[in-house]
Amino acid sequence: MLCKQDEFKQWFRAKVYVMSGPGERPFDSLDLQSTTQVANGDLGVSTTREEHHGKLRQPVQIHYFTHHSTKYYWNDVMQNFEFYKGLEDVKMSCVSIHSDHSSGLPKTLQDYRRLFFGENEIAVRVPSLFKLLIKEVLNPFYIFQLFSVILWSAEDYYYYATAIVFMSVISIATSLYTIKKQYVMLHDMVAAHSVVRVSVCRESKDIEEAMSTDLVPGDVIIIPANGMIMPCDAVLTHGTCIVNESMLTGESVPVTKTSLPTSGEEAARSFNMEEHKRHILFCGTHVIQTRFYAGELVEAVVVRTGFSTEKGQLVRSILHPKPTDFKLYRDAYLFLLCLVGVAGIGFIYTVILSVMNKVPAKTIIIESLDIITITVPPALPAAMTAGIVYAQRRLRRVGIFCISPQRINMCGQLNLVCFDKTGTLTEDGLDLWGVQTAEGGRFLPPEADPAKESLVNTVFVACMATCHSLTKIEGELSGDPLDLKMFSATGWILEEPTEEETALHNPIMPTVVRPPKHNPLTHSTELSELPSCEIGIVRQFPFSSTLQRMSVVVRRLGDKHMQAYLKGAPEVVANLCKQHTVPHSFTETLETYTRQGFRVIALAHRQLESKLSWHKVQSLGRDLIETNMEFIGLIIMQNKIKEETAGVLLELRQANIRTLMVTGDNMLTAISVARDCGMVRADEKVIIADAAPPKDFHPASITWHYTENPAQTHQDHQTVEINLEDAVSERVTPQDQNYHFAVTGKAFAVITEHFPQLVQKLVLRATVFARMAPDQKTELVEVLQSIDYTVGMCGDGANDCGALKRAHSGISLSELEASVASPFTSTTSNISCVPHLIREGRAALITSFCVFKFMALYSIIQYLSVTLLYSILSNLGDFQFLFIDIAIILIIAFTMSLNPAWKELVRQRPPSSLISGRLLCSVLTQIVTCLVFQVLAFLLVRQQSWYETWTPQSDACNVSRSSLSHSPNVTSPHDQKNIKNYENTTLFYVSSFQYLAVAIVFSKGKPFRQPSYKNWPFMLSCISLYTFVLLIMLYPVPAIDSFLEIVCVPHDWRVTLVIIVIVNAAASFVLEEANDRWASSFLLWLFCRRNKPPRVSYTQLALGLRDAADWPPRPSAVTYARDLQSHTSAAL
């Protein structure tokens, strides 16, 4: 048995198993470099195949254990357990994957790898109902309920025990149905297409059919022309695929996957799943189409299988989610421990009292334990989850779907929300505003229509028509919205060959674009009729968010030379161009457009050498193509802000919820959009942190640019960069707080590596993060969480899956009803879902507090009643317990959770802790109030002139006070359990009203929920119960009195009880209102903590920076990193 910590720092125990495997060093044999000869079918001169296989079969003891669907193996060298993801563990280069997997794996090595990686399946086994039942029943609360039922049965409280058993059975059955349904849904989602037949290349270069469950890392599979659902993660080595990855990312636009490079700088790099994901077909994604040439097969090498795949990891995150560290639940258990402590006091009191009264030992034990069952309410978990269930139902009605209901409460605590830009804050589609071509190192005047006669035959339009990843699916153009807009603006036509054409011609251009046959904008026949206008796309290097560019190699039919076209971020493209072709006004022109919020894309062109053949181009790396380009102009796209964006951001700002923009777009465009949508106000300054890594013995540095009066500077002759200098001589003072930092992904990486001491300071006031890679978005969320922000993330799920999952509440804008990319999915295509989700989260959180306080008070009120009755050797009756616990408590607990969310977001946030002074003060004052009025009623009834020890012959209702016998010598037999007496009846009436009073007092409305009077089920229940109890108290009904085991009391005493419960209710209401208004101030004064330091890190950090003389840095200041120390010098 092994005891270790998992990735969530949670302790677990696992049984270690031993299996026999071939070879002396089984782990070394996973290294493909050491088994290359085996993989290629060549066993060397000195070793025969039989000898080699015999060597592999030498038994070796392998120790392993399984945890969270992952196997961990013992490593003798590291003296620790480790797990294997797949082929990338070998640390091989892209070239090695091509060279070492030109043929399939031998059978021996395939079987050997299966020992470690297991079958290629994501097995979501649906547990049997019996297993689920055992697991559910072993819940501590159900064990406690079982203990309670046994105890009540021993006391002959069969009715109440039966009712509790009935409710528990319903609760367990409902829970089992829900859990079983979730398992079945997940199983069906995973099982769909997970086991298929695939074509596999074997060692003998034969192709055979096999089940996908037999695949292991290193196998070579054939992707059929008509596509397939991928059963594993595999890297393309030959051909191109069009893939729909919406199941993983939520992004419905198909993407193009190309083969892994075989030459160049990129091919020499180590294979990395994240860096080379544009070449990887992920498990569960749908390959729509394939592209192959002259009979070549589309091949892919299996990289990961089973739960190690991208889909498998997502399923693991659902099956074994990160524990929700929500303070409410920790505090709830702590509060329950306090109740157990109170029960302990009652237990001791009961034992002492019973011993003094010489009660039999059996009765002492039963009644003492009964106190514990009363103090800890068994129905508490179900009552607390009711608010979450109702909130989830309301969210579903407005198109917000949730796969992690417990996170709804977390939404109520959000104080910072990160937004993606494109498709989230702005429209999905981009409108073409115009183009501006460049010629001879200068810009020509901008043109609104690229299809006009003067442009249609230029390399600029040819670049627009070819440099994209569009494809035809069922006759319709499909691809990135930006590419669609750009291509449609040219008016050109895209044609793709059929499978038969592809197979018959060698070589053939897979995709051809040409001008329309009848171009209305030109009278030139040579554009519309000559075949030389047709351009074939020979090779495509897809867009990379890391590189921020894409390129294609094309050939115009009839030309000897191939052409290369490039498009991407202007700064990146300019750096790849010959400097004399980049206009001198490049920086100013780009800044002019980006300041207006336009999205700008730069284009470049290059004529390749005539000696380059089609086959040679297929093996070239993109770094050899994307160099020495000629700058040809800019495409200016207008990315309109969605109508709802500004209003939602204003609503969040007014609610004191901080908003950030995290985008992959240009910095100045992002700043412009941030200003336009109100994220940065007009009177607030933006400080750009421009960080540079160490270079030529110079340390890393940060230059702080204020976005005021920008001008262009050139740092060197090789690079064209945008630097903003500032005419402002004075820095922003921290006291003003009218400034925001803006950071690029490149700068963020430098700062996190070389300026770790500045990271938290920076993110405290940073609002715009531009050019951020997907992994940097995730890292940013983690940094924000490290300074105690409760972080929400809203995006389209395309390249921010990691951030959506890592945030406390991730909201994906997707047409799908549920996506594994994030806990929440909104079918509404704008950010209006964010305040709606926060409002519902706040309502659910407050509901949880209200229900918990009510259930705590219910336990204490009943505890007080029973304790007082124990003093006279009495107790509440079986049906009295039944009426209180079912007719009052359950109905009230479940209806008081129905209050909808308040219609507005307020600056005030709900408390996150039950163990806070204000909440404890509320509970304690209500406990004292209930105690005072119960004791008052208990003592007063014993002081009444008609009071006597009740017997069946007692008739206090009809006998005059003077004639009542006070003689203690009444010999008539009385109730054996002493249930029927005046004290019991009095406390039953008073406590019944107390339950209803605290329910109304605790059922909070504004500012987080709608007022209780709008919750008609709750109000109807309260009014009905008030009326019923009042009627049976003022106008006794013999049948009801007999059923509830209450006795008749004089009318004057009933009126007195009405006055007592009215005063009690009024006192509860007044005290709760006083607590809401003045408790916090009073407690601070009482404990002399007027200057209490803030608890959260970001507030402490802000206070520390408020009077800092060197923060924020002065305009144009430069901060250097030297020996982990930094100093700031003002630029002259």
N, C-alpha and C positions, 0 to 999 in steps of 0.2 A: 504494500500500500504506500502511495506517494502523497505527500502533502505539499502543495506549491501555491503560488499566486498566479492568476491568469493575467491577460492583457488589461483587465479592468481593475487590477490590484485587489481582486477578490480571492480569498483562500478557497481551495477546493481539494478534494481527495480523489485519487484515481488509482485503479489497480494496474500494476505494471505486468505486462505479458511478455513472454519469451517465445520467439519463433526462430526456426533454423533457416539460414539463407546460404547460398553458394558463395564461395570465395572467402579468402582470409580477411580481406578488407572490403566489406560490402559497400561501404559508403564511397570509397574511392572509385568503384566501378560505375558510380553515377556520373562521374566526370567523362563527358563524351570525348574529350581530347585523349583520354587514356584508352578509349574503346573505339577509336576511329577505325582501326583496321577491322574490328569485328563488324562495325556498322557498314563498312564497304565490302564486306565479304572477303577480306584479305587478312588471313591470320598470321602472316609472316612466314619466314623460311624455317625458323628454328622450332616452331610450334605447330603441330597438326591441329585440325579442327577438333578431332576427338580429344586430344590432350588438353586443348584450351577449354572445351566444354567440361571435361572432367575436372579441371582446376576450378572452374566456376561453381561446380556442384559440391565442393568441399564444404561441409556444414559449419556454419558459424552461428553463435548465439547472438540474436538481435533482440534488445530490450526496447519495448515501446509501450505507450499508453495512449488512450483516445480521450480527448476533451473537446467539447463543443464542435463535434463532427470533424475534428482534425487529429491526425496521428502525429505523435512526437516520438522521435527515435534518439537513443542514447549515443552520444558522440564521445568516444574515449579520449580524443585529443582535447576537446573543449571541456570534458568532464561535466557535461550538461546535456539536457534534452534539447533537440531542435527539430523543426519541421521543414519539409521540402515543399516548395511551391510548384516547381516544375523545371522546365528547361533553362530558365534564366538563372537558376542557382549555380549553373556551371560557369557563369561569367565568360561566355564566349562572344566573339565579335559577330557582326552581321555576315561577314564573308564566311566565317566558319560554319554558320548555319547552312549556307548554300553548299559549301564544299563537303561538309560531313554528312549531309542528308540528301545527297543526290539519289540515293536509293533507300529503300526501307530498312527497318531494323531486323536483325536476325531473330529467329524465334527464341533463342536462349536469352538474349538480352531483353527481349520484350517481356518474357515471363518473369525475368528477374526484376525488372522495373515495376511490374504489377504487384510485387511483394510490398513495395514501399508506397506506391501511389494508389493501389487498390483499383477497383473497377471504376470506370468513368461514369459515374452516376451521382446525381444530387438527390440522395435518398431522403425524402421527407416522409418518414414512416408515421402513419396515423396511429397513435396509441389506441389500444382497445379501451372500451368503456370501463372495464374493470380496473385497468391501470390508472386511467384518469380519475376514477372514483377513489381509489386508494390515495392518490396524490392529493386530491381535493379534500378528502376527509381528514388527512393528516395535517391540515391547516390548524394552527394553534387555536383559532377561534372555534372551529368545529369540535376539536378535542375538548375545549372548555364547555361547549354546549352539551356534549355527551356526558361530561361530568355533572353538569347542571341537571340534565334530564334524569339521570340515575338518582341524584339527590332528591329531586322533587318527587320522584316515584316512591322513594323511601318514606316521604312525608305524606303519601297518599294524595299529592296534588296532581292527579292523573289528567285532569282536563287541561291544565296549563302545560304540563309536560307534553301531552299529545299535540297541543297547538304549536309548541316550539318545534317538536319533531316534524310536524306537517310543514311549517315554514322552512325549516332547514332542508327538508327533502325537496321542496320547490326550488329553494335557492341553489342547492347542489345540482338539481336536474337542469335548471336554467344555465348555470355555469358550465356544466358538462356539455350541454347542447352548443353553447357559444364557442367553447374551446374546441370541441370536435368539429364544428363547422369551419372554424378558422384553419385547423389542420387540414381538413379536406380541401378547402379553397386553395391553400398554399400548395398542397400536394398536387392538385389538378393543374395549377398554374405552372409548377415546375415539371410535372410529368409530361405535359403537352410537348410532343416532338423531342423529348429528351433521349428517348431510345429509338434510334433509327438505323437503317442499314447504310453503310458508307463504303465507298471504294477506297481501298488502301493499297499503296505501293509496297510490295514486299521486297525482301533482299534480292531475290532473283529477278527483280525489275518487272515481275508480273503484277497485274492488278487484280485483286480479288475482293469479293464482297465480304464484309464483316459487320458485326454488331458494334454500334458506337460504344457500348459498355466495355469492349475489349481494347479500346485505344489507350495508349500510354504516351507520355511526352517523348517526342522524337519520331513518332509515326508520321508518315507522309500520306495525306488524304487528298482525294480529287474532289474539287467543287464542281457539281454538275452545272451545265449551261443554264438550266431553268431554275437554278437557285436551290436553297435548302435552309432549314433552321439549324444553326450551328450547334453541335452537341458538345463542343469543347472550345477552348481558346486556341487559335491557330494563327501562325504568321504566314502571310502570302509569300511564296517564293517565285511563282510564275503567274502572270496574268493580272487582271484587274477585276474588282467586284463592286457592285452597287449594293449597299447594305442599309437596311432600316434598323436603327438602334433605339427605337422609341421605348422598347421594354426596359432598357437599362437607363437611358438618359431622359426620357420624356420628350425628346426632340423628334418631331415627326418627319423632318426633312431628311431624305436619304443622303448618305454620305458615300464618297468614293474611296475605296481602299486599293492601294497599289502595292506592287511587290516590293519586298525588302531590297534595298540597294545592294549591288554586287561590287561596286568599285567607288573610289573616291574617299573623301575624308569621313563621310557619314558611315560608309560600309565598314571602315576600320574601327568604329566605336563599338564598345560593348553593347550587346543587345539589352534593351531596357523596355519593360512593358509600357511605361508612361511615355517615354521619349519616342517610341516607335509605334504608338497606338494607331497611327494612320495606316499602318501595314497589317494590323491585327484584326482578325475576325473573332469577335467575342461570343462566348457561349450564350445561346438564347436569342441572338440577333438573327434577323431574317435576311439572307442573301437573296436579293431580288433578281439580279442579273449578273452574268460574268462576261468578261471580255477576254478572248483568246485569239491567237494569231496563227494562221497557216497550220491548223491541226494541232497546235500545242495545247496541252492540258493545263487547266488552272489548278495549281498545286499549292498546298499549304502544309506546314509542319506543325504538328500538335505541340503546344507550349505548356498548357496547363489542362488538368482534367479534374472532374468531380468538384468538390467544395473549394478547391484552389482557384477555380475559374472566377471571372468577374461576376457572373451570375451566382455561382456558388457562394461567394463572399457576401453578396447581397442577401441571399437566403439565410446564411449564417447570422447575419445582423438582425434578421427578423426572428429567427428561432432563438437566438441567444443575444438579445439586445444589451447595450451598455446599461448597467443599473442606473435607474433614474435617481439621482441624488437630490431629492426634493425635500426641503427642510420640513414641510408640512407633515410628512409621514413619519419622519424621525421624531418630531415633536409630539405627534399623536401617540406613539408608543411610550414616550417619556411621560406623557400625561396619564396614560393608562397605568403606568407604574405608580404614579401618585395616587390614582384611585385604588390600586391594590393596597397601597400603604394605608389609605383611609379605611379600607375593608379590614385590614389587620387590626386597626384600633377597635373597630366594631366587633371583630372576632374576639379579642381579648375581653372587651366589655361584656359580651354575651356570656362567655365562659365564666367570668367572675360572678356575674349576676345570677346565672343558673346554679352555680355551686352554692352560693349563699342561700338560694331558695330550695336547695336540696332536690333539684330536678334530676331525673334519671340520666345516666351517662350517655345512653343512646340519643336521647332528646337533645342533650347539650351538644353533642357532635354534629347532629343534623342541623340544628338551628344556627350554630356557629358558622358552619360551612355555607349555610343559606345566605348569610350576610355577604359572602364573597360573590356569590352568583348574582346578587342584586346590584352590587357596586360596579361590576364590570359588565356592561350591556352586550349581550351576544349579537345583537342586530347591528352593531356599530359599523362594521365594514360595508355591509349592503347599503346602509343609509348614506354613508359618505360617498359611495360611488354613484349614487342616484343623480347627483348634480352633473357629473361628467357624462353620464349616459344621456341625460336630457340635452346637454349642450351639444353633444355629438349629433343628436337627432336634428337640432335646430341648424347646425352647420351644414348638414347634408341637404337640408331644404334649400339653402342658398348656394349650393354647388361647391361646398368645401368638404372634401373627403379626408378621413383620418385613418391611418393604420396603426397609430400609437395613442390610444385615448388618454393615457396618463399625462401626455404632454399638453393636453388642453389646459390643465391647471398652470403649467409653466408659461403658457401664453399670457396669463394674467400678470406675470411678473416682468414681461419684456420691457426693457428700458433703452434698447438700441436695436435698430433694424437696418441690415445691409441690403441694398438693392442692386441687382444687375441693371445695366442701362438698356441695351438694345432688346426690344421685345418685352421689356418690363416697364421701365419708365417711358420709353419711346415706342413708337409703332414698330411692328415687326418688319413691315415692308419699307424700303427706302425709295424715295422719289428722286429721279434724276433731275437735279437743278440745272446742270450744264457741264461742259467740258472746257478745259483750257490746255491747248496743245503747246508744245515747246519746240523751237527750231533754232539751231545755231546758238544755243546758250541763252536764249531769251524766250519769254512767254509771249504768245500771240493773244489777241483779245479773246475773251471767253465766248463760247458758242452754246446756245441753248439746245440745239438739235444735232447730234452726231451723224444723223442719217442724211444731212444736207449734201448737195452735190460736191461742194468743195472739200469735204472730209471723207466721203464714202470710200475712196480708193487709197486712203493713207494707211500707214502702218499703225496709226493710233486706233482707227476703227477695226483693223484686222486684229489688233491685240484685244480689243473689247469683245470681238466675235469669237475668239479662240481661247482666251485665258480664263477658263472657268471649269467647273466640274459638273456641268449640266448633263443630263442623260434623258432619254425618252423611255417612259414607263407607260405601257399600254397606249402609245401614241401621243402622250402628253409630256411636255418638258417638265422635268423635276430637278430640284436642287436647291442650293442656297438662295434665299430671296434676293440678296444683293446681286448674285450672278444672273438671276432671272431678269431683274430690272435692267441691268447693264446690257445683256444680250438682246432683249426685246427692243431697247432703244436704237440698236443698229439696224433693225429691220431685216437682218440676215436670217437664213434658214439652216437648221441643224438636221443632218441626215445620218442615220446609223445603219450599218449593214445588217442583213439578216444572218442567221447562223449558217445557212447554206453558202452565202457569199463569202463569209469569213473562212469557211473550210475550203472553198475552191480556189481562192486567189492567194498567191504567195509572192511577195508580201502584199498586204492590203491596208489602206488607211482605215482604222477602226471607226473613226468619226470624221465626217466632212461637214464644213460650213461653207456657205456661199451666199452671195447677195440674192435678193429676190429676182425671179426671171423677168418681171416687169416692174421696174423701180419707177414709181411716179415722180420721184424727185430728180431724176436725171434723164437726159435724152441720149446719153452715151450708150451705144450698143455694146461697146467692149466690156462694160461692167456686168451687163446682164446676160450676155450670150457667150462670151469666150470662156472656155473651160478653165483657163489659167486663173480665173477668179476664185475657183474652188480651192479651199485650203483644208488639208488633212491634218488632224492632230495626231502626231506620231507618238509622243510621250507626254505624260502629265505628272508633275510633281505637286500633289495636293496641298491645300492650304494648311499651314501649321501655326497653331496659336502661339507656339514658342518662338518660331522664326518670324511670324507675322508677315508671311508672304506665300505666294504660290507661283508656279511657272509652267509653261508648256513648250514643247518642241514641235514645230509644225513644218509642213512643206506645201508650198503652193504648187498645184499640179503643173508640171512642165518646167519648174525651176530646178536648177542643179544644186542650189544651196538650201539647206534647212535654216529656219529662223527660230529664235528663242524669244518668247514674250514673258514678261514678268509683271506682276501687280502685287501691291501690298501697302503696308504703312509707309507714308511718304518719307519719314526719316530713314527707314530701313532701305527702301528702294534707292534713295539718293546716295546712300553709302556704298551701294553696289554698282553705281554708274561711274563712268569716266567724268571727272570733275568739270571738264570744259563743256560737257553737254548739260550740266545742271545750271539753270538760269541763276544769275546773281541775285535776283529778287525772290529766290525760292522761299527763304525763311519768312520774309514779309508777306508774300502772297499766301503761303500756307497759314500763317497766323491770322491773316485777314479772314479767311474762310472759317477756320476753327473757332475763332472768337465769336462768330455769328452762329455757331452750333452746327455747321455743316460737317458731314463726314467726308473726308477727303481720301482718295485712293490714288496712288501714283502708278504710272505705267512706264515700262522700259522695254527696249528691243535690242536684239543683237543678231547679226548674221553669222551663222556658224560656218566652219570650214567645209569646203566641198568634198573633202575626203571622208567625211563622216557618213557611214552607211546606216541603214535603218537598224540593223542588228547591233551595231556599235553604240548607237544612241541608247538602246535599251539597257546597256550595262553601265552607262556613265552616271556618276553621282551628280546630285543637283549643285554641289559646290563648284563643279567644273563648268556647269551651264550658267549659273547665276553669278557671273562675274564679268567685268568690263562691259557692262550694258550701256546703252545710250538712252538717256532720259527723253521721253517723248510727250509727257504731259500729265495732267491731273483730271480725275473724274470727281465731280462735286455732287455728293448725294445729300439730299435733305431728309433728315431723320426727325420727323415731327413728334413732339411730345404728346402723349395720350391725353385726352380731355380730362380724365379723372386724376392724373398724376399730381398736378399742383394742389388741388383741393385736399387730396389724401395726405400729402406731405405737410401741408399747413395744419391739418387736423392732428397729425402726430406731433408736430412741433409745439402746438398749443397744449398738448397733453404731456409735454416734457419728455417725449420719447425721441432720442437722438436718431438721426438718419444719416446713412453713409451711402456713397455710390462706389461700387466695385465693378469695374468694367475692363474689357480688353481693348477699348477704343483709345484714340488719341487723347493726350492729356488736356490740351486746350479745348478740344471738342467737349470732353467730359466736364471741364470747368464751366463752359458756356451753358451746357445743359443743366448743370447744377444751379447756376444763377437763374436760368429761365424757369425752372420748375420750383424755385423757392428754397432749395436745399441750402444755398448760400444767398444771403440777402444782398441787396444792392450796396448797402453801407458797410459790408464786411469785406475785409481783405483776404486774399488767398496767398499763402506762402508756399512756393514749390520747393520741396526738398530734393535737390538734384545730386544724387550720390554717385561717386566714381570709385571703382575698385582700385586696389594698389597697382601701380604701373611704374616700371623703370626706377625702382628703389624709392618711389614716392608713396607715402601711406594713403590709405583710403581716405576720401574726403567727402564732405557734404557742403554744397553751395546753396545758400538760402536766397531764392529769388522771390521778390514781391511782384505780383502781377499788375504792376502799375507802369504805364509808359514803357512798354517793352521795346527792346532794340535787338538787333542781330549781332552776334559775335561769332567768330570762327576760331575754334581752339587749335586746329591744325589744318594742314592741307589735305589730309586724307579723309577727314570726317566732316560732314555737314550736320550740325546739331542746332537745336533750338534752345537758346539760353535767354532768359529774361533778365535784363538789368533794370534798375529802378532809379527813378529820379527822386524817390523819397529819401530824405536824409535821416529821418527819425523812425525808430522801430515802433511797432505796436506795443503798447504797455499791457502787461497781463491783466491789469484791472479792467481794461476795456472789454476784454473777451470778444472783441469783434474781429477775430481772425480765424482762419481755417488753414490747415496744412493740406497740401496735395502731393501725392507720392506716386511714382511709376513703379511697375513691377520690378524693373531693373534696380531702381534705387532702394526699394523695399528689401530686396535680396542682399544688397550691399550693407544696408543698415543693420539688418538682423544678424549678419555675420560679423561685421567689424565694429558696430556701435550698439551692442546689446543693451547698454545702459540708457540709450536714448529711445529704444523701441516703445516702451510704455508711455513715455512723455509724448512721443510723436502721435501715437494712435489716440491719445486722449483728446486731441484737437484736430485730428485728420478727418476730412470729410470726403475727399475725392481720391480714389485709388484707380489709376489708369494703367493700361497695358499689363493687367494682372493675369498671370497664367492660372489654370485651374488649381494647381497645388498651392499657389500663393494665396488664393482666396480661402482655402481651408486653413492655412497657417495664420492668416489674419484673424479668422474667427477664433482660433485658439488663443491668440494674443489678447484679444478683447475679453475673452472669458477669464484669462489669467488675472485681469484687474477687476474681476467681480461684476462685469456687465452680464446681464441676461440677454443673450443675443438671438435675434431672429434673422433669417436669411430668406429673401424672396428673389427667385429667378425663374428662368424658363426650363431649367434642368438640363440644358445642353452641355455646358462645360463647367457647371458649378455643383455637380452632384455631391462632391466631397464636402463642400461648404454647407450644402443643404442638410446633409446627414449629421455633420458635426455641430451645427448650431443647436441651441436649445429648442428652437422651433423653426423648422425649414418648410417653406411654402413654395411649391412648384406650380407655375402657371402652365397647365397642360390640359389638352382636350380629353385625356384619359381620366376615368373616374378615380383611379388609384394608381400610384406609381411607387415602385420601391425606391425611387430616387430620393424621396423625402417623406417625413412623417405626415405632411399635409399636402393635398393637391387641390387646387382651385380650377374649376372649369371656366371661371370668369377670366377673361384675357387681360385684366388690368389689376392694379394694386389695391383696388377698393376692398379686396378680401382681407388685407392686413389689419385695418382698424376693426373690421367685423370680427376677425379671429381674436384680436386682443380683447375686445369687449366681451365676447363669449368666454374667453379665458378668465377674465376678471370676475364675471358673474359666477362661473363654476367654482373659482377659488373662494369667493365670499360664501357661496352656498356650502362648500365643504366646512368652512369655519362655523357658519350658522348651525349646520346639522351637528357638528361635533360638540359645540357648546350646549345645544339642546339635549343631545344624548347624555352628555356629562351631567347636566342639571337633572335630567330625568332619573339617572342612577342615584344621585345624591338625595333628591327629594324622596324617592322610594326608600332609600337607606335610612333617612331621618325618620320616616313614618314607621318603618319596621323596628328601628332601634327604640323609639319611644314606646311602641307596643310591647316589645320584649320586656320593658321595665315592669309591666303589669302581667307578664306571662301570657301575652296575647300575640296576634299576628294578623296580617291581611289574609282574607279568604281566598280560596282557589279562584273563584270567579271574579273577585275584585282584581287579583293579579291579571286575569285574562282580559278584563275590560280595559284596564290601564295599558297593558302592553300591546294589545292588538287594536282595540277600538280607538284609543287615543294616540299612543306613541307611534305605531307603524303608519297610520293614516297621516298623521301630522308630519312625520319625518319625510315621507315620500312626496307629499304635496307641497311642503315648504320649499322643496328643491325646484319647483316648476317656474319660479320667477324668471322671466326672460331678461336678457342683458339690457342695461340702460342705453338709450339711443345715442349718447354722446360719450366721447372719451374725455376724462377730466385729468388734471395735472396730478391729482392725488393717486397714489398707487395702493392697492390693497396690501395688508400685512402679509409677510411670507412665513411668519413663525407663530405657533400657538403659545410658545413660551416667551411672550412679550408682556411688559408691564400692563399695557392697556387691556389686553385680552384677559390676562389673569385677574386684573382688577374687576373687569366685568363679571367674570364667573364667580369670583369670591363675594362680591357685593350681592349677587343674586342668591348665592348659597346662604349667606347670613340672613338675607330678607326672608327666604323660605323657612329657615330654621326658626327665626323669631316668631313668625306667624303660626307655624305648626306648634311650637312650644306654648305660645299664648293660647291657642285653641285647646290644646291638650290640658293645660292647667285650668282654664276657665270652665271647661265642661265638668271638671271634678268639683268646682266650687258652686255649681248650681244647686238650688234648694231641692230640686226634684231628683238629683243624682243619687243613684244607688248601684250596688253590684247587680248587673242585669241578669234576670232569669227569664225563662219563657213566660212566666206569669206577669212580668213587668209590663206596665202600660202607661208610660210617661206621657203619651199623647192625650189620654182621656181622663186621667186621674188628677184631681186638683193638687196643688203643691202642698196644702195643709194636710191632706189625707195620705200623702205618700209615706210609705214606711221606710224608715232609715235603719230599721233593725238589721243587724248583721246576722241574725239567726234564721234567715230565710233558708228553708231546707229543700226548696224545690230543686230538682235536678237542673243543671245548666249545661250549656254547650261544653263538650269534653275538651275541645281545643281552644275554648274561650275566644272564638272569633266574633261572636255577636255580643257587642258591648257598646256603650256610648262613646268611649274613646276611639274605638275602631271606626265607628260611623262618622264621627267628627273629623278624624284625620283623613278618611277616605274622601269626604266632600272637599275639604280644604286642599288636599294634595291634587285632586282631579283638576280643580281650578288653577292650581299653581303650574301644572304641566302646560295648560293652554296659555296661561299668562306669559311664561317664559318663551313659549313657541312664538307668540306674536312679538314679544320684545326683541327676540334674537333674529327674527326674520327681517333682515335689513333690506331696504330698497335702495334709493339713491345714495351715493352717486354711481354704484356699480351694477345695481339691478333695478328692474322696474318695481314700483311700489307694491307692497303686498296686496293692496286692494284690487290690483289688476290681475292677481293670481286667483282666479275665481274658484278653482278646486280647493285651494288652501282656505280661502275665506269661507267657502260653503261648509268645509269640514269644521272649522273653528266655531262658526255660528251654530251649526247643528249640535256639536258636542256641548257647547255652552248652554244651549237651550235645553238639551236633554238632561244634563246634570242639574241645572237650575230647577227644572220641572219636578224631577224625582226628589229633589231636596225640599221644595216648597209644598209640593202636592204628592205625598207618598202614594205609590202604587204597590199594594201588598205583593203582587206576583213578582215585580221587579225587586222589591226589598228582600223577598225570600231568595230570589236567584242570586243577588249580590251579597247576601248575608249581612244586610244592614238593618238597624233597628229604628223604630219610630222614636222621634224626639219631639219635645214641645214646639209649637209654632214660634214662640218667642225666640227659642234657641236657633231655629232655622233662619229667622230674620237676622239674628246676631251673626250667624255664619256668613250670610250674604254680605253684611257690612264688613266682616273680616276679610273676605276674598276680594271685595272691591278695593279696600284700602291696600291690601297686598298687591293687587294688580297695579294700582296707581303708584305705589312705592317702587315696584319693579321698573315701571316705565320711566319715572323721574330719575331714578338712579342710573339707568342705562343711558338716558339722554345726557345726564351730567358726566357720565364716564366718557361718552363720545366727545364731549366738548372740552373737558378740563382734566381728564385723567393724566394725559401725557405731561402737561405742565405741572400738575400737582406732584407727580412722581419725581420729576426732575428737581422740583423744589425740596421735596421731602428727603431725597438722598443727596442733596447738594451737588447735582450733576448738571448745572446749567450750561457749562461749557464742555459737555460730553463730546469726545472726539468721534468722528464718523467711523462706522464699522467697515464700510465698503472701501476697497483699495482705490477705486478711481476718484472718489471724493477726497481721500487723504492725499492722493497725488496732486489733485487740483489745488488743494489748500497749500501744499508745499511749494507749488509753482507760482502761487498768486503774488508773492513778494520777491520772486527770484529776479535778480538784476540782469542775468544773462539769458532770460527766456521770455518771449521767443527771441531767436537770434536777430541781430540787426540786418537791414537790407544788404544783400551782397556779401554777407559774412561767410566765411569758410571754416568748417569744423573738420579737424584732422583726427585720424585715429593713430595713435602712437603708443605702443606698449600698453594697450587697453585703456590709455588715458586720452582725453580729447581736449584740445584747446581751440578757442575761437578767435579768429583775427578778422578785423573789419577790412574789407577791400577798399583800397584807396581809389 
